[in-house]
Amino acid sequence: MPADDIPPLTTHTAFMQWEFAPVVTAGVIVAAVIYLVGVVAVRHRHPAGPWPVRWTASFLAGNAVIVIATQSSLGAYDDVLFWIHMVQHVLLLMVAPPLLLLGRPVTLLLHATRNPVHARVKRIVRSTPITVITFPLVGVLVYIATVVGTHLTGFVNVSLQHPVVHDLEHVLYLVVGYLYFLPLIGREPIRWRLSFTTRLFLLVLAMPVDTFTGVVLTQTNHELFPAYAGRRNWGPSLVADLHAGGAVMWIGGDFVMLVMLLVLFGGVARSRRPLDGGAWVESARQNSLAGGALAGVGSQTLDDDEAQLAAYNTYLQTLGDAHLPSRGDSHLQSHGGDDAT
């Protein structure tokens, strides 16, 4: 539906006006199916310690947020109302990525696969390019540049005039949000391990950019994005719409960051447990040892911490020396060698 033909935004149209995006729908469905296949694989491999439901729910919720941001009334009205555009941006940049991260998709992939896929994925995750891209300061700088560069320049006008640019903007927000929040609240097996103080510092370092951007938009007394002109003959004026969008970025962004602070403090409380990998990893280990199933060691020994991984492999080797004949020793080495490095 052309932007100038869209009906006024009301309570009814807010729930009933949807805009179908086939590419987004296909991408979300593929991601969800692959994730659920991994969950089933882990359940079969560790029946006594299946993949936690809360992690699955978080990942699926992240996909649902993407759908809502791009295909609900938010996607239908983002070309005619700037404040809707900003709600969409907050969801794609600051809400969907953390939910996806809390689902630990990379960790699930590693636990659900065997060698050689397991070893290849692990090498990619620990490779130099990924290590550079996931460097915490890189995420912070890219986050700041994205928020300022896409809201306080003429980029919004370009995105409104070119639908492809608008779609790529959505992808940009998801990627940037993922990179920024990954070292802060993510538990994926990347090389960077940050203390609570460092994560708190990086979070606080980026918080002012949302406030700054919102304040600038709310204090501007002329229309910054003329591409919105003529797209509707109802609703707030262009300047009032601009101010509402600034308030969304200011208040909404700060609210999300406050939630992230609570998540960080919650993570500190959970980190006092014996193993950083969580209760699920320990449960899977105990289940494996109780059944004597050493054949699957190659896919079960991944841990977030290399020191813990090495210690666990040493323990397995000791167990094999004590209880297995020489044939068993060779079997252990052939399945566990890839993960010991």
DAZIKA-V58484 format. One record per pair of residues at least 24 apart in sequence whose C-alpha atoms are under 8 Angstrom apart, sorted by sequence separation. I is the first residue (numbers start at 1). J is the second residue. D is the distance in whole Angstrom. If there is no record, write none. Layout:
i:j:d
I:J:D
I:J:D
This chain:
i:j:d
218:242:7
219:243:7
66:91:8
217:242:6
218:243:4
65:91:7
66:92:6
217:243:6
218:244:7
277:303:6
65:92:8
146:173:8
218:245:8
277:304:6
313:340:6
32:60:7
217:245:7
218:246:5
276:304:7
217:246:5
218:247:7
276:305:8
65:95:8
66:96:6
146:176:8
216:246:7
217:247:8
310:340:6
32:63:8
65:96:6
214:245:8
215:246:6
309:340:7
310:341:8
214:246:4
215:247:8
62:95:7
63:96:7
143:176:6
213:246:7
214:247:6
62:96:5
142:176:7
143:177:7
214:248:7
28:63:6
61:96:8
62:97:7
214:249:5
215:250:7
297:332:8
62:98:8
213:249:7
214:250:4
295:331:7
62:99:5
63:100:7
139:176:7
143:180:6
213:250:7
214:251:8
295:332:7
298:335:5
302:339:7
28:66:8
61:99:7
62:100:5
142:180:8
211:249:7
212:250:8
294:332:7
297:335:6
298:336:5
301:339:7
28:67:8
61:100:8
210:249:6
211:250:5
296:335:7
297:336:6
298:337:7
59:99:6
60:100:8
139:179:5
140:180:6
210:250:6
211:251:8
295:335:6
298:338:7
299:339:8
58:99:5
59:100:5
139:180:4
298:339:6
25:67:7
58:100:6
59:101:7
138:180:8
139:181:8
211:253:7
24:67:7
59:102:7
210:253:6
211:254:7
58:102:6
59:103:4
136:180:7
210:254:7
58:103:5
59:104:8
134:179:6
24:70:8
57:103:7
59:105:8
133:179:8
207:253:8
55:102:6
56:103:6
136:183:6
207:254:7
55:103:4
134:182:7
135:183:8
21:70:8
54:103:8
55:104:7
134:183:7
21:71:6
207:257:7
19:70:8
20:71:6
19:71:5
18:71:6
19:72:6
18:72:4
19:73:7
203:257:8
17:72:7
18:73:5
17:73:5
19:75:6
134:190:8
136:192:8
15:72:8
16:73:7
18:75:7
19:76:5
135:192:7
14:72:8
15:73:7
18:76:6
134:192:8
203:261:8
14:73:5
17:76:7
131:190:7
13:73:7
14:74:8
131:191:6
131:192:8
148:209:7
152:213:7
200:261:7
140:202:7
144:206:7
147:209:7
151:213:7
126:189:8
143:206:8
147:210:7
125:189:7
126:190:6
200:264:8
125:190:6
126:191:6
137:202:8
140:205:8
144:209:6
148:213:7
152:217:8
199:264:8
42:108:8
136:202:8
140:206:6
147:213:8
161:227:7
160:227:7
9:77:8
157:225:6
160:228:8
196:264:7
39:108:7
42:111:7
156:225:7
157:226:7
35:105:7
38:108:6
42:112:5
154:224:8
157:227:5
6:77:8
38:109:6
41:112:6
154:225:7
157:228:8
196:268:7
35:108:8
39:112:7
3:77:8
38:112:5
185:260:8
3:79:7
4:80:8
3:80:6
97:174:6
101:178:7
92:170:7
96:174:7
97:175:8
185:263:7
98:177:8
185:264:7
93:173:5
97:177:6
98:178:7
101:181:8
184:264:8
79:160:6
89:170:8
92:173:6
93:174:5
97:178:5
101:182:7
107:188:6
92:174:6
104:186:7
106:188:6
107:189:7
185:267:8
93:176:7
94:177:6
98:181:6
102:185:8
104:187:7
106:189:8
89:173:7
93:177:5
97:181:7
98:182:8
101:185:8
102:186:6
104:188:6
92:177:8
93:178:8
101:186:5
102:187:8
101:187:8
98:185:7
101:188:8
98:186:8
189:303:7
190:304:8
189:304:5
188:304:7
189:305:7
187:304:7
82:228:8
81:228:7
80:228:6
79:228:7
80:231:6
79:231:8
80:232:7
83:241:6
87:245:8
82:241:6
83:242:7
86:245:6
90:249:7
94:253:8
81:241:7
82:242:6
85:245:8
86:246:8
83:244:5
84:245:7
87:248:6
95:256:7
82:244:8
83:245:4
86:248:6
87:249:8
90:252:7
94:256:7
82:245:6
83:246:7
86:249:6
90:253:7
83:248:7
118:299:7
114:296:8
115:298:7
114:298:7
115:299:7
114:299:5
113:299:6
112:299:7
111:299:6
110:299:7
111:300:6
111:302:7
110:302:7
119:338:6
119:339:7
115:338:8
4:230:7
6:232:8
8:234:6
9:235:8
4:231:5
5:232:8
8:235:7
3:231:6
4:232:5
52:280:7
3:232:7
51:280:7
50:280:7
49:280:6
49:283:5
50:284:8
48:283:7
49:284:5
48:284:7
46:284:6
49:287:7
48:287:6
46:287:7
46:288:8
